[in-house]
Structure formats: structure tokens, C-alpha cells
Amino acid sequence: MPVQASRRPPPLEPVGAAARVTSQPRRGSKRPSRGPAKKRRHKDPLWARLTVVFGAVLMLTSGIAIVGSKALIGQATGNIAQGNLLGDAGKSDAEGGASLDGPIDMLLLGVDARERWAADDVRADSIIVLHIPASHDQAYMISIPRDTEAEIPGHGVTKINAAFQYGAQNGAGWEGGAQLMAKTIKKMTGISFDGASIINFGGFKKIIDTLGSVRICVSQEVKSLHMSYVDGKPMWNADAKKTGKPMTQVVHKKGCREMEGWAALDYSRQRKGLDGGDYDRQQNQQQLIKAMARKATEDGTLTNPVKLNALMKAAGGALVLDTGGVPMIDMIFTMRGVTGNDLTMLRTNGGEFHPTADGSKETLSPQTLQMFQAIKNDKLAEFVYANPGVLSTRK
């Protein structure tokens, strides 16, 4: 039975440099002006912050009992900011619209934002398509490389991660950035979306810290380019230098271990020094998302109202969410059969860089384009079975 769209509650202010999210207009409507932008920073972020699988939404879903009733879940998720992140890239009525009966496709974006940065000067370098088949018992994550060559409507052909920055200009803020990214991906793959989520780095760490830690298996040793120890305390290199004390580079050694928020975040941002470069980083990001979802289902968070509310409070300060006109509570209960162990991580381009003719960008391989077509047709399970090489090598 289709779920009817409902009027969205007033949104909250997202953290970092996000422009204030307004109540969602109808998709395709013109956006109001948001005033002048803040002072720009001078260079783009060097890495892609992680995206949580709808933040709290997939963490709230479990094959075991969900804590309490819809009323309790609704109360716990009430402080998560909602906005129009899809624009006209949302599914049309012909594609299912606000119904959750069929497959569910979400766009997950990670941004690197600081308070001093303008909302229109942030790129989304972590771009993940989350596909849940019509059976609602499995979830697939596919990362789109940030350097992928794409035609960004109104801005020509360039790297896809610039779509967010272009869309955020002229006062459109993070909502406008997400809308243009969704539109760009739809043009490139044909996929329309049921919803979208944005998260920034500060909030991501808080979510992990609320969970306590996450278990991560490091596949290859990598030295951090961003953090060092000072007197045994991890610090950003810029802050560590200000102390004037000896610095010891943070090294993420090979093997499985429980990681605190700062360590998990730092590990997931590393790209240089990894054999597969950005493709290894994509897999590490997906691995961490799965680890977070698994931890939430295994440590009693979902069956303990106190832990659940603490998690939702952390997520509420980190996320902007668009459920495509469907009440959040209905989406949560629709996906209650998906657990952290049911998240399947897939690789684009077989995990290898596919350069354009001039080497400045990369293209999507024919196999990857077929994978996106399988998502559109809800035939991804069959595609993965026939092409096992697309599976991530991470545990």
C-alpha cells in the first residue's frame, strides 16, 4: 500500500557551513534567495568526509526488534533536519513517487565543511548511491569516484564533485548543492532517487563516539597525512605544530581493531599511500559505514531507549535528510529488515582508475554503467552474481 506524502516539519540548522534549511518546497519549484555568502576559503578540501547510511535511518533498522513504537521512534528522530535535497531528481509518480512498495534508491553525500567556510564553497567528495531492492532485505553501496567526468547541467563537462559547489552558489546553500548533484547523477546514470542525505565531518565523529567505537580491519598500513600524537594525544597537524612539542605521526597499522571516532575518521580520509589511491579510500569509507550500522544493531543501541536517543541526538547535529515526501518513520519501518550485515559494498571500475584522454579526469567503465542500469531496473542482485568482481575486497 503506497505511503502518502506528508507535510514536513520545520527543519533544524545543519552544522558547519550549511545554509539554513527551509521547509521543503515542491520538487522543481524555484528556490528563494538566501542572502550573501560568507568569506570563501582559498582551497578545496583535500578529502571526502564520510556519509552515514541515512545517518540514523539504517542504524534504526534491524531484523531484531526495533525499540518501542512508532511514536517513540518518531520522538527520537525528531531533531534530524530535513530539506529538499533532490529537486526534480526525485522519483516521479510513474517511477513510484512517494510509495515505498518498490526499490529504494538514496543519494548519500559527505562534505568537508568548517564554520569559517562559505556554504557555496564546499564540494561533496564522498558520493554514494544506496540501493535497496523491492524485497527490502538487502542494501548495496556504490561509490562514484569524485574525479568522474560528468556533464553538470548549466556548467558543462567537469569533475562530478564540483556539482555540489556549483549548485550551492547564489545563496542556494547545501540544498541547492545536493539538488544539482542528484540531477547530474540522474543525467549520467538514469537513476532517480527516493531520498538523500548530507553529513559533515564533525557530526560524523560524534556519531561514532556515541556508539563508543567501531571495529575496522585495516587492509594495508597507511601513515596519516593529517594527524600526529603530542604527548600521546592525537591532534590535527596544524594544532600539534602550535604546541611546539615533539610530534609523532599517526600510523594505521594492518589488522582488525576497535577504533574511536577520531581514528576511524582519520583512517577513512587517507588516500595517498594506499595502493589503490581513491578507490581504496572509497572501500574504506563503505567499510566504516557498514561497521557503524553493524555496531548499532549488535550493542543494544536499537533496543535501549537511552542509547537510541543519544545516537539520534548526535545524528541530529550532523545530518540533513530528504525522505522524498515520505514520513521518516514510515521509511524506517519499511526497511526494518535491513541490518548492518546486509550492507553489500560494491566497487566502480573494478577498483581501478579509468583516465580520460588527457588524464585529468576519469570515466565510468562499461561494466560500471551496466551496474547502474541494473540498479535502475532493480536487477542488481543478478548483476552482482554474474559479475562477482564488483564486490568490495573489504570485510
Contacts in CASP RR format, 6 or more apart in sequence:
PFRMAT RR
TARGET T0000
AUTHOR 0000-0000-0000
METHOD contacts of the structure
MODEL  1
MPVQASRRPPPLEPVGAAARVTSQPRRGSKRPSRGPAKKRRHKDPLWARL
TVVFGAVLMLTSGIAIVGSKALIGQATGNIAQGNLLGDAGKSDAEGGASL
DGPIDMLLLGVDARERWAADDVRADSIIVLHIPASHDQAYMISIPRDTEA
EIPGHGVTKINAAFQYGAQNGAGWEGGAQLMAKTIKKMTGISFDGASIIN
FGGFKKIIDTLGSVRICVSQEVKSLHMSYVDGKPMWNADAKKTGKPMTQV
VHKKGCREMEGWAALDYSRQRKGLDGGDYDRQQNQQQLIKAMARKATEDG
TLTNPVKLNALMKAAGGALVLDTGGVPMIDMIFTMRGVTGNDLTMLRTNG
GEFHPTADGSKETLSPQTLQMFQAIKNDKLAEFVYANPGVLSTRK
1 101 0 8 1.000
2 96 0 8 1.000
2 98 0 8 1.000
2 99 0 8 1.000
2 100 0 8 1.000
2 101 0 8 1.000
3 98 0 8 1.000
3 99 0 8 1.000
3 100 0 8 1.000
3 326 0 8 1.000
3 327 0 8 1.000
3 330 0 8 1.000
3 334 0 8 1.000
4 98 0 8 1.000
5 98 0 8 1.000
5 324 0 8 1.000
5 325 0 8 1.000
5 326 0 8 1.000
6 325 0 8 1.000
6 327 0 8 1.000
8 23 0 8 1.000
8 24 0 8 1.000
8 82 0 8 1.000
8 83 0 8 1.000
8 325 0 8 1.000
9 78 0 8 1.000
9 82 0 8 1.000
10 23 0 8 1.000
11 21 0 8 1.000
11 22 0 8 1.000
11 23 0 8 1.000
11 24 0 8 1.000
11 81 0 8 1.000
11 82 0 8 1.000
11 83 0 8 1.000
11 320 0 8 1.000
12 21 0 8 1.000
12 79 0 8 1.000
12 80 0 8 1.000
12 81 0 8 1.000
12 316 0 8 1.000
12 317 0 8 1.000
13 20 0 8 1.000
13 21 0 8 1.000
13 81 0 8 1.000
14 20 0 8 1.000
14 21 0 8 1.000
14 81 0 8 1.000
14 174 0 8 1.000
14 198 0 8 1.000
14 200 0 8 1.000
14 317 0 8 1.000
14 319 0 8 1.000
14 320 0 8 1.000
15 113 0 8 1.000
15 200 0 8 1.000
15 202 0 8 1.000
15 203 0 8 1.000
15 317 0 8 1.000
15 318 0 8 1.000
16 113 0 8 1.000
16 114 0 8 1.000
16 115 0 8 1.000
16 117 0 8 1.000
16 200 0 8 1.000
17 38 0 8 1.000
17 113 0 8 1.000
17 114 0 8 1.000
17 115 0 8 1.000
17 116 0 8 1.000
17 117 0 8 1.000
17 118 0 8 1.000
17 119 0 8 1.000
17 121 0 8 1.000
17 122 0 8 1.000
18 113 0 8 1.000
18 119 0 8 1.000
18 173 0 8 1.000
18 174 0 8 1.000
18 198 0 8 1.000
18 200 0 8 1.000
18 320 0 8 1.000
19 34 0 8 1.000
19 119 0 8 1.000
19 168 0 8 1.000
19 171 0 8 1.000
19 172 0 8 1.000
19 173 0 8 1.000
19 174 0 8 1.000
19 175 0 8 1.000
20 34 0 8 1.000
21 81 0 8 1.000
21 82 0 8 1.000
21 83 0 8 1.000
21 174 0 8 1.000
21 175 0 8 1.000
21 320 0 8 1.000
22 32 0 8 1.000
22 83 0 8 1.000
22 175 0 8 1.000
23 83 0 8 1.000
24 82 0 8 1.000
24 83 0 8 1.000
24 84 0 8 1.000
24 322 0 8 1.000
24 325 0 8 1.000
25 31 0 8 1.000
25 84 0 8 1.000
27 84 0 8 1.000
27 86 0 8 1.000
27 87 0 8 1.000
27 88 0 8 1.000
27 90 0 8 1.000
28 87 0 8 1.000
28 88 0 8 1.000
31 172 0 8 1.000
31 175 0 8 1.000
31 176 0 8 1.000
33 170 0 8 1.000
33 171 0 8 1.000
34 119 0 8 1.000
34 171 0 8 1.000
34 172 0 8 1.000
34 173 0 8 1.000
35 171 0 8 1.000
36 171 0 8 1.000
37 118 0 8 1.000
37 119 0 8 1.000
37 120 0 8 1.000
37 121 0 8 1.000
37 169 0 8 1.000
37 171 0 8 1.000
38 116 0 8 1.000
38 117 0 8 1.000
38 118 0 8 1.000
38 119 0 8 1.000
39 116 0 8 1.000
39 118 0 8 1.000
40 117 0 8 1.000
40 118 0 8 1.000
40 121 0 8 1.000
41 114 0 8 1.000
41 116 0 8 1.000
41 117 0 8 1.000
41 118 0 8 1.000
41 121 0 8 1.000
44 123 0 8 1.000
45 111 0 8 1.000
45 112 0 8 1.000
45 122 0 8 1.000
45 123 0 8 1.000
45 125 0 8 1.000
46 112 0 8 1.000
47 112 0 8 1.000
47 125 0 8 1.000
47 226 0 8 1.000
47 269 0 8 1.000
47 270 0 8 1.000
47 271 0 8 1.000
47 281 0 8 1.000
48 110 0 8 1.000
48 112 0 8 1.000
48 124 0 8 1.000
48 125 0 8 1.000
48 126 0 8 1.000
48 127 0 8 1.000
48 146 0 8 1.000
48 161 0 8 1.000
48 269 0 8 1.000
48 281 0 8 1.000
48 285 0 8 1.000
49 110 0 8 1.000
49 111 0 8 1.000
49 112 0 8 1.000
49 125 0 8 1.000
49 126 0 8 1.000
49 199 0 8 1.000
49 200 0 8 1.000
49 201 0 8 1.000
49 202 0 8 1.000
49 204 0 8 1.000
49 265 0 8 1.000
49 269 0 8 1.000
50 110 0 8 1.000
50 126 0 8 1.000
50 199 0 8 1.000
50 201 0 8 1.000
50 204 0 8 1.000
50 265 0 8 1.000
50 268 0 8 1.000
50 285 0 8 1.000
50 288 0 8 1.000
50 289 0 8 1.000
51 108 0 8 1.000
51 109 0 8 1.000
51 110 0 8 1.000
51 126 0 8 1.000
51 128 0 8 1.000
51 197 0 8 1.000
51 198 0 8 1.000
51 199 0 8 1.000
51 285 0 8 1.000
51 289 0 8 1.000
52 59 0 8 1.000
52 108 0 8 1.000
52 197 0 8 1.000
52 199 0 8 1.000
52 204 0 8 1.000
52 207 0 8 1.000
52 289 0 8 1.000
52 292 0 8 1.000
52 315 0 8 1.000
52 318 0 8 1.000
52 319 0 8 1.000
53 59 0 8 1.000
53 108 0 8 1.000
53 130 0 8 1.000
53 139 0 8 1.000
53 141 0 8 1.000
53 289 0 8 1.000
53 292 0 8 1.000
53 293 0 8 1.000
53 343 0 8 1.000
54 106 0 8 1.000
54 108 0 8 1.000
54 130 0 8 1.000
54 197 0 8 1.000
54 319 0 8 1.000
54 321 0 8 1.000
54 331 0 8 1.000
55 197 0 8 1.000
55 199 0 8 1.000
55 207 0 8 1.000
55 315 0 8 1.000
55 318 0 8 1.000
55 319 0 8 1.000
55 321 0 8 1.000
56 77 0 8 1.000
56 80 0 8 1.000
56 311 0 8 1.000
56 312 0 8 1.000
56 315 0 8 1.000
56 316 0 8 1.000
56 319 0 8 1.000
57 77 0 8 1.000
57 197 0 8 1.000
57 321 0 8 1.000
57 328 0 8 1.000
57 331 0 8 1.000
57 332 0 8 1.000
57 335 0 8 1.000
58 139 0 8 1.000
58 293 0 8 1.000
58 335 0 8 1.000
58 338 0 8 1.000
58 340 0 8 1.000
58 343 0 8 1.000
59 292 0 8 1.000
59 293 0 8 1.000
59 296 0 8 1.000
59 297 0 8 1.000
59 301 0 8 1.000
59 302 0 8 1.000
59 311 0 8 1.000
59 315 0 8 1.000
60 66 0 8 1.000
60 73 0 8 1.000
60 76 0 8 1.000
60 77 0 8 1.000
60 296 0 8 1.000
60 302 0 8 1.000
60 308 0 8 1.000
60 332 0 8 1.000
61 332 0 8 1.000
61 335 0 8 1.000
61 336 0 8 1.000
61 337 0 8 1.000
61 338 0 8 1.000
61 339 0 8 1.000
62 297 0 8 1.000
62 302 0 8 1.000
62 336 0 8 1.000
62 337 0 8 1.000
62 339 0 8 1.000
63 297 0 8 1.000
63 336 0 8 1.000
63 337 0 8 1.000
63 338 0 8 1.000
63 339 0 8 1.000
64 297 0 8 1.000
64 302 0 8 1.000
64 303 0 8 1.000
64 339 0 8 1.000
65 302 0 8 1.000
65 303 0 8 1.000
66 73 0 8 1.000
66 302 0 8 1.000
66 303 0 8 1.000
66 332 0 8 1.000
66 333 0 8 1.000
66 336 0 8 1.000
67 73 0 8 1.000
67 302 0 8 1.000
67 303 0 8 1.000
67 304 0 8 1.000
67 305 0 8 1.000
67 308 0 8 1.000
68 305 0 8 1.000
70 329 0 8 1.000
70 333 0 8 1.000
72 305 0 8 1.000
73 329 0 8 1.000
73 332 0 8 1.000
73 333 0 8 1.000
74 328 0 8 1.000
74 329 0 8 1.000
76 305 0 8 1.000
76 308 0 8 1.000
76 309 0 8 1.000
76 312 0 8 1.000
77 312 0 8 1.000
77 328 0 8 1.000
77 329 0 8 1.000
77 332 0 8 1.000
78 312 0 8 1.000
78 328 0 8 1.000
79 312 0 8 1.000
79 313 0 8 1.000
79 316 0 8 1.000
79 317 0 8 1.000
80 312 0 8 1.000
80 315 0 8 1.000
80 316 0 8 1.000
80 317 0 8 1.000
80 319 0 8 1.000
80 321 0 8 1.000
80 328 0 8 1.000
81 316 0 8 1.000
81 317 0 8 1.000
81 319 0 8 1.000
81 320 0 8 1.000
81 321 0 8 1.000
82 320 0 8 1.000
82 321 0 8 1.000
82 322 0 8 1.000
82 323 0 8 1.000
82 328 0 8 1.000
83 175 0 8 1.000
83 320 0 8 1.000
83 321 0 8 1.000
83 322 0 8 1.000
84 175 0 8 1.000
84 179 0 8 1.000
84 322 0 8 1.000
85 107 0 8 1.000
85 174 0 8 1.000
85 175 0 8 1.000
85 176 0 8 1.000
85 178 0 8 1.000
85 179 0 8 1.000
85 182 0 8 1.000
85 195 0 8 1.000
85 196 0 8 1.000
85 197 0 8 1.000
85 198 0 8 1.000
85 320 0 8 1.000
85 321 0 8 1.000
85 322 0 8 1.000
86 107 0 8 1.000
86 178 0 8 1.000
86 179 0 8 1.000
86 182 0 8 1.000
86 193 0 8 1.000
86 195 0 8 1.000
86 196 0 8 1.000
86 322 0 8 1.000
86 324 0 8 1.000
87 179 0 8 1.000
87 182 0 8 1.000
87 183 0 8 1.000
88 179 0 8 1.000
88 183 0 8 1.000
89 107 0 8 1.000
89 179 0 8 1.000
89 182 0 8 1.000
89 183 0 8 1.000
89 185 0 8 1.000
89 186 0 8 1.000
89 192 0 8 1.000
89 193 0 8 1.000
90 97 0 8 1.000
90 182 0 8 1.000
90 186 0 8 1.000
90 192 0 8 1.000
90 193 0 8 1.000
90 194 0 8 1.000
90 195 0 8 1.000
90 324 0 8 1.000
91 97 0 8 1.000
91 105 0 8 1.000
91 192 0 8 1.000
91 193 0 8 1.000
91 194 0 8 1.000
92 192 0 8 1.000
95 192 0 8 1.000
96 102 0 8 1.000
97 194 0 8 1.000
98 324 0 8 1.000
98 325 0 8 1.000
98 326 0 8 1.000
100 194 0 8 1.000
100 326 0 8 1.000
100 330 0 8 1.000
100 331 0 8 1.000
100 334 0 8 1.000
101 134 0 8 1.000
102 134 0 8 1.000
102 378 0 8 1.000
103 131 0 8 1.000
103 132 0 8 1.000
103 133 0 8 1.000
103 134 0 8 1.000
103 378 0 8 1.000
104 131 0 8 1.000
104 132 0 8 1.000
104 136 0 8 1.000
104 194 0 8 1.000
104 331 0 8 1.000
104 334 0 8 1.000
104 335 0 8 1.000
105 129 0 8 1.000
105 130 0 8 1.000
105 131 0 8 1.000
105 132 0 8 1.000
105 191 0 8 1.000
105 192 0 8 1.000
105 193 0 8 1.000
105 194 0 8 1.000
105 195 0 8 1.000
105 375 0 8 1.000
106 129 0 8 1.000
106 130 0 8 1.000
106 132 0 8 1.000
106 193 0 8 1.000
106 194 0 8 1.000
106 195 0 8 1.000
106 196 0 8 1.000
106 197 0 8 1.000
107 127 0 8 1.000
107 128 0 8 1.000
107 129 0 8 1.000
107 130 0 8 1.000
107 178 0 8 1.000
107 181 0 8 1.000
107 182 0 8 1.000
107 185 0 8 1.000
107 193 0 8 1.000
107 195 0 8 1.000
107 196 0 8 1.000
107 197 0 8 1.000
108 126 0 8 1.000
108 127 0 8 1.000
108 128 0 8 1.000
108 129 0 8 1.000
108 130 0 8 1.000
108 196 0 8 1.000
108 197 0 8 1.000
108 199 0 8 1.000
109 124 0 8 1.000
109 126 0 8 1.000
109 127 0 8 1.000
109 128 0 8 1.000
109 164 0 8 1.000
109 178 0 8 1.000
109 181 0 8 1.000
109 196 0 8 1.000
109 197 0 8 1.000
109 198 0 8 1.000
109 199 0 8 1.000
110 124 0 8 1.000
110 125 0 8 1.000
110 126 0 8 1.000
110 127 0 8 1.000
110 198 0 8 1.000
110 199 0 8 1.000
110 200 0 8 1.000
111 122 0 8 1.000
111 123 0 8 1.000
111 124 0 8 1.000
111 125 0 8 1.000
111 126 0 8 1.000
111 164 0 8 1.000
111 174 0 8 1.000
111 198 0 8 1.000
111 199 0 8 1.000
111 200 0 8 1.000
111 201 0 8 1.000
112 122 0 8 1.000
112 123 0 8 1.000
112 125 0 8 1.000
112 200 0 8 1.000
112 201 0 8 1.000
113 119 0 8 1.000
113 122 0 8 1.000
113 200 0 8 1.000
113 201 0 8 1.000
119 168 0 8 1.000
119 171 0 8 1.000
119 173 0 8 1.000
119 174 0 8 1.000
120 165 0 8 1.000
120 167 0 8 1.000
120 168 0 8 1.000
120 169 0 8 1.000
120 170 0 8 1.000
120 171 0 8 1.000
120 172 0 8 1.000
120 173 0 8 1.000
121 165 0 8 1.000
121 168 0 8 1.000
122 164 0 8 1.000
122 165 0 8 1.000
122 168 0 8 1.000
122 174 0 8 1.000
123 146 0 8 1.000
123 161 0 8 1.000
123 162 0 8 1.000
123 164 0 8 1.000
123 165 0 8 1.000
124 161 0 8 1.000
124 163 0 8 1.000
124 164 0 8 1.000
124 177 0 8 1.000
124 178 0 8 1.000
124 181 0 8 1.000
124 198 0 8 1.000
125 146 0 8 1.000
125 161 0 8 1.000
126 143 0 8 1.000
126 146 0 8 1.000
126 285 0 8 1.000
127 143 0 8 1.000
127 144 0 8 1.000
127 146 0 8 1.000
127 160 0 8 1.000
127 161 0 8 1.000
127 181 0 8 1.000
127 185 0 8 1.000
128 141 0 8 1.000
128 142 0 8 1.000
128 143 0 8 1.000
128 144 0 8 1.000
128 285 0 8 1.000
128 286 0 8 1.000
128 289 0 8 1.000
129 141 0 8 1.000
129 142 0 8 1.000
129 144 0 8 1.000
129 185 0 8 1.000
129 189 0 8 1.000
129 191 0 8 1.000
129 372 0 8 1.000
129 375 0 8 1.000
130 139 0 8 1.000
130 140 0 8 1.000
130 141 0 8 1.000
131 139 0 8 1.000
131 140 0 8 1.000
131 142 0 8 1.000
131 375 0 8 1.000
131 380 0 8 1.000
132 138 0 8 1.000
132 139 0 8 1.000
132 140 0 8 1.000
132 335 0 8 1.000
132 338 0 8 1.000
133 378 0 8 1.000
133 380 0 8 1.000
133 381 0 8 1.000
134 378 0 8 1.000
136 334 0 8 1.000
136 335 0 8 1.000
136 337 0 8 1.000
136 338 0 8 1.000
137 337 0 8 1.000
137 338 0 8 1.000
137 342 0 8 1.000
138 338 0 8 1.000
138 342 0 8 1.000
138 344 0 8 1.000
138 381 0 8 1.000
139 335 0 8 1.000
139 338 0 8 1.000
139 342 0 8 1.000
139 343 0 8 1.000
139 344 0 8 1.000
140 343 0 8 1.000
140 344 0 8 1.000
140 345 0 8 1.000
140 346 0 8 1.000
140 375 0 8 1.000
140 380 0 8 1.000
140 384 0 8 1.000
141 286 0 8 1.000
141 289 0 8 1.000
141 290 0 8 1.000
141 343 0 8 1.000
141 344 0 8 1.000
141 345 0 8 1.000
141 346 0 8 1.000
142 346 0 8 1.000
142 348 0 8 1.000
142 371 0 8 1.000
142 372 0 8 1.000
142 375 0 8 1.000
143 282 0 8 1.000
143 283 0 8 1.000
143 285 0 8 1.000
143 286 0 8 1.000
143 347 0 8 1.000
143 348 0 8 1.000
144 160 0 8 1.000
144 185 0 8 1.000
144 348 0 8 1.000
145 160 0 8 1.000
145 278 0 8 1.000
145 279 0 8 1.000
145 282 0 8 1.000
145 348 0 8 1.000
145 349 0 8 1.000
145 362 0 8 1.000
146 159 0 8 1.000
146 160 0 8 1.000
146 161 0 8 1.000
146 278 0 8 1.000
147 159 0 8 1.000
147 160 0 8 1.000
147 161 0 8 1.000
147 278 0 8 1.000
147 361 0 8 1.000
147 362 0 8 1.000
148 159 0 8 1.000
148 160 0 8 1.000
148 361 0 8 1.000
148 362 0 8 1.000
148 363 0 8 1.000
148 364 0 8 1.000
149 157 0 8 1.000
149 158 0 8 1.000
149 159 0 8 1.000
149 160 0 8 1.000
149 356 0 8 1.000
149 361 0 8 1.000
149 362 0 8 1.000
149 363 0 8 1.000
150 157 0 8 1.000
150 158 0 8 1.000
150 159 0 8 1.000
150 160 0 8 1.000
150 163 0 8 1.000
150 184 0 8 1.000
150 185 0 8 1.000
150 187 0 8 1.000
150 188 0 8 1.000
151 157 0 8 1.000
151 184 0 8 1.000
151 187 0 8 1.000
151 188 0 8 1.000
152 158 0 8 1.000
152 160 0 8 1.000
152 162 0 8 1.000
152 163 0 8 1.000
152 166 0 8 1.000
152 180 0 8 1.000
152 184 0 8 1.000
153 180 0 8 1.000
153 183 0 8 1.000
153 184 0 8 1.000
153 187 0 8 1.000
154 166 0 8 1.000
155 162 0 8 1.000
155 163 0 8 1.000
155 166 0 8 1.000
158 361 0 8 1.000
159 361 0 8 1.000
160 181 0 8 1.000
160 184 0 8 1.000
160 185 0 8 1.000
160 188 0 8 1.000
163 177 0 8 1.000
163 180 0 8 1.000
163 181 0 8 1.000
163 183 0 8 1.000
163 184 0 8 1.000
164 177 0 8 1.000
164 178 0 8 1.000
164 180 0 8 1.000
164 181 0 8 1.000
165 177 0 8 1.000
166 177 0 8 1.000
166 180 0 8 1.000
167 173 0 8 1.000
167 176 0 8 1.000
167 177 0 8 1.000
167 179 0 8 1.000
167 180 0 8 1.000
167 181 0 8 1.000
168 174 0 8 1.000
168 176 0 8 1.000
168 177 0 8 1.000
172 179 0 8 1.000
174 198 0 8 1.000
174 320 0 8 1.000
175 320 0 8 1.000
178 196 0 8 1.000
178 198 0 8 1.000
178 320 0 8 1.000
178 322 0 8 1.000
182 193 0 8 1.000
182 196 0 8 1.000
185 191 0 8 1.000
186 192 0 8 1.000
186 193 0 8 1.000
188 364 0 8 1.000
189 369 0 8 1.000
189 372 0 8 1.000
189 373 0 8 1.000
189 375 0 8 1.000
189 376 0 8 1.000
190 372 0 8 1.000
190 376 0 8 1.000
191 372 0 8 1.000
191 375 0 8 1.000
191 376 0 8 1.000
193 324 0 8 1.000
194 323 0 8 1.000
194 324 0 8 1.000
194 326 0 8 1.000
195 321 0 8 1.000
195 322 0 8 1.000
195 323 0 8 1.000
195 324 0 8 1.000
196 321 0 8 1.000
196 322 0 8 1.000
197 319 0 8 1.000
197 320 0 8 1.000
197 321 0 8 1.000
197 322 0 8 1.000
198 319 0 8 1.000
198 320 0 8 1.000
199 318 0 8 1.000
199 319 0 8 1.000
199 320 0 8 1.000
200 318 0 8 1.000
201 265 0 8 1.000
202 318 0 8 1.000
203 314 0 8 1.000
203 317 0 8 1.000
203 318 0 8 1.000
204 265 0 8 1.000
204 318 0 8 1.000
205 261 0 8 1.000
205 262 0 8 1.000
205 265 0 8 1.000
206 314 0 8 1.000
206 317 0 8 1.000
206 318 0 8 1.000
207 292 0 8 1.000
207 311 0 8 1.000
207 314 0 8 1.000
207 315 0 8 1.000
207 318 0 8 1.000
208 214 0 8 1.000
208 259 0 8 1.000
208 260 0 8 1.000
208 261 0 8 1.000
208 264 0 8 1.000
208 265 0 8 1.000
208 292 0 8 1.000
209 260 0 8 1.000
209 261 0 8 1.000
209 314 0 8 1.000
210 310 0 8 1.000
210 311 0 8 1.000
210 313 0 8 1.000
210 314 0 8 1.000
211 292 0 8 1.000
211 295 0 8 1.000
211 296 0 8 1.000
211 299 0 8 1.000
211 301 0 8 1.000
211 311 0 8 1.000
212 260 0 8 1.000
212 261 0 8 1.000
212 295 0 8 1.000
213 258 0 8 1.000
213 259 0 8 1.000
213 260 0 8 1.000
213 261 0 8 1.000
213 264 0 8 1.000
213 295 0 8 1.000
214 258 0 8 1.000
214 259 0 8 1.000
214 261 0 8 1.000
214 264 0 8 1.000
214 288 0 8 1.000
214 291 0 8 1.000
214 292 0 8 1.000
214 295 0 8 1.000
215 256 0 8 1.000
215 257 0 8 1.000
215 258 0 8 1.000
215 259 0 8 1.000
215 291 0 8 1.000
215 294 0 8 1.000
215 295 0 8 1.000
216 256 0 8 1.000
216 257 0 8 1.000
216 258 0 8 1.000
216 259 0 8 1.000
216 264 0 8 1.000
216 267 0 8 1.000
216 287 0 8 1.000
216 288 0 8 1.000
216 291 0 8 1.000
217 255 0 8 1.000
217 256 0 8 1.000
217 287 0 8 1.000
217 394 0 8 1.000
217 395 0 8 1.000
218 252 0 8 1.000
218 253 0 8 1.000
218 254 0 8 1.000
218 255 0 8 1.000
218 256 0 8 1.000
218 257 0 8 1.000
218 267 0 8 1.000
219 254 0 8 1.000
219 280 0 8 1.000
219 393 0 8 1.000
219 394 0 8 1.000
220 254 0 8 1.000
220 274 0 8 1.000
220 275 0 8 1.000
220 280 0 8 1.000
221 251 0 8 1.000
221 252 0 8 1.000
221 253 0 8 1.000
221 254 0 8 1.000
222 251 0 8 1.000
222 252 0 8 1.000
222 267 0 8 1.000
222 270 0 8 1.000
222 273 0 8 1.000
222 274 0 8 1.000
223 249 0 8 1.000
223 250 0 8 1.000
223 251 0 8 1.000
223 252 0 8 1.000
223 273 0 8 1.000
224 249 0 8 1.000
224 250 0 8 1.000
224 251 0 8 1.000
224 252 0 8 1.000
224 266 0 8 1.000
224 267 0 8 1.000
224 270 0 8 1.000
225 270 0 8 1.000
225 272 0 8 1.000
226 236 0 8 1.000
226 237 0 8 1.000
226 266 0 8 1.000
226 269 0 8 1.000
227 234 0 8 1.000
227 235 0 8 1.000
227 236 0 8 1.000
227 237 0 8 1.000
227 240 0 8 1.000
227 250 0 8 1.000
227 262 0 8 1.000
227 266 0 8 1.000
228 234 0 8 1.000
228 235 0 8 1.000
228 237 0 8 1.000
228 240 0 8 1.000
228 247 0 8 1.000
228 248 0 8 1.000
228 249 0 8 1.000
228 250 0 8 1.000
229 235 0 8 1.000
229 240 0 8 1.000
229 247 0 8 1.000
229 248 0 8 1.000
229 249 0 8 1.000
229 250 0 8 1.000
230 240 0 8 1.000
230 243 0 8 1.000
230 245 0 8 1.000
230 246 0 8 1.000
230 247 0 8 1.000
230 248 0 8 1.000
231 245 0 8 1.000
232 248 0 8 1.000
234 250 0 8 1.000
234 262 0 8 1.000
234 263 0 8 1.000
234 266 0 8 1.000
235 243 0 8 1.000
237 247 0 8 1.000
240 247 0 8 1.000
241 247 0 8 1.000
250 263 0 8 1.000
250 266 0 8 1.000
252 263 0 8 1.000
252 266 0 8 1.000
252 267 0 8 1.000
252 270 0 8 1.000
259 267 0 8 1.000
264 288 0 8 1.000
264 291 0 8 1.000
267 284 0 8 1.000
267 288 0 8 1.000
268 281 0 8 1.000
268 284 0 8 1.000
268 285 0 8 1.000
268 288 0 8 1.000
269 281 0 8 1.000
270 281 0 8 1.000
270 284 0 8 1.000
271 277 0 8 1.000
271 278 0 8 1.000
271 280 0 8 1.000
271 281 0 8 1.000
274 280 0 8 1.000
274 281 0 8 1.000
276 351 0 8 1.000
276 352 0 8 1.000
278 353 0 8 1.000
279 347 0 8 1.000
279 348 0 8 1.000
279 349 0 8 1.000
279 350 0 8 1.000
279 351 0 8 1.000
279 352 0 8 1.000
279 353 0 8 1.000
282 347 0 8 1.000
282 348 0 8 1.000
283 345 0 8 1.000
283 347 0 8 1.000
283 392 0 8 1.000
283 393 0 8 1.000
283 394 0 8 1.000
284 394 0 8 1.000
286 345 0 8 1.000
286 392 0 8 1.000
286 394 0 8 1.000
287 345 0 8 1.000
287 392 0 8 1.000
287 394 0 8 1.000
287 395 0 8 1.000
289 343 0 8 1.000
290 340 0 8 1.000
290 343 0 8 1.000
290 345 0 8 1.000
293 339 0 8 1.000
293 340 0 8 1.000
293 343 0 8 1.000
294 339 0 8 1.000
294 340 0 8 1.000
294 341 0 8 1.000
295 301 0 8 1.000
296 302 0 8 1.000
296 311 0 8 1.000
296 340 0 8 1.000
297 339 0 8 1.000
297 340 0 8 1.000
297 341 0 8 1.000
299 307 0 8 1.000
300 307 0 8 1.000
301 307 0 8 1.000
301 308 0 8 1.000
301 311 0 8 1.000
302 308 0 8 1.000
321 328 0 8 1.000
323 331 0 8 1.000
344 384 0 8 1.000
344 391 0 8 1.000
345 391 0 8 1.000
345 392 0 8 1.000
345 394 0 8 1.000
346 371 0 8 1.000
346 384 0 8 1.000
346 390 0 8 1.000
346 391 0 8 1.000
346 392 0 8 1.000
347 389 0 8 1.000
347 390 0 8 1.000
347 391 0 8 1.000
347 392 0 8 1.000
347 393 0 8 1.000
348 364 0 8 1.000
348 365 0 8 1.000
348 368 0 8 1.000
348 371 0 8 1.000
349 362 0 8 1.000
349 364 0 8 1.000
349 365 0 8 1.000
349 367 0 8 1.000
349 368 0 8 1.000
350 365 0 8 1.000
350 367 0 8 1.000
350 368 0 8 1.000
350 389 0 8 1.000
350 390 0 8 1.000
353 362 0 8 1.000
354 362 0 8 1.000
354 363 0 8 1.000
354 364 0 8 1.000
354 365 0 8 1.000
355 361 0 8 1.000
355 362 0 8 1.000
355 363 0 8 1.000
356 362 0 8 1.000
356 363 0 8 1.000
364 372 0 8 1.000
367 387 0 8 1.000
367 390 0 8 1.000
370 383 0 8 1.000
371 380 0 8 1.000
371 383 0 8 1.000
371 387 0 8 1.000
371 390 0 8 1.000
374 380 0 8 1.000
374 382 0 8 1.000
374 383 0 8 1.000
383 390 0 8 1.000
384 390 0 8 1.000
384 391 0 8 1.000
END
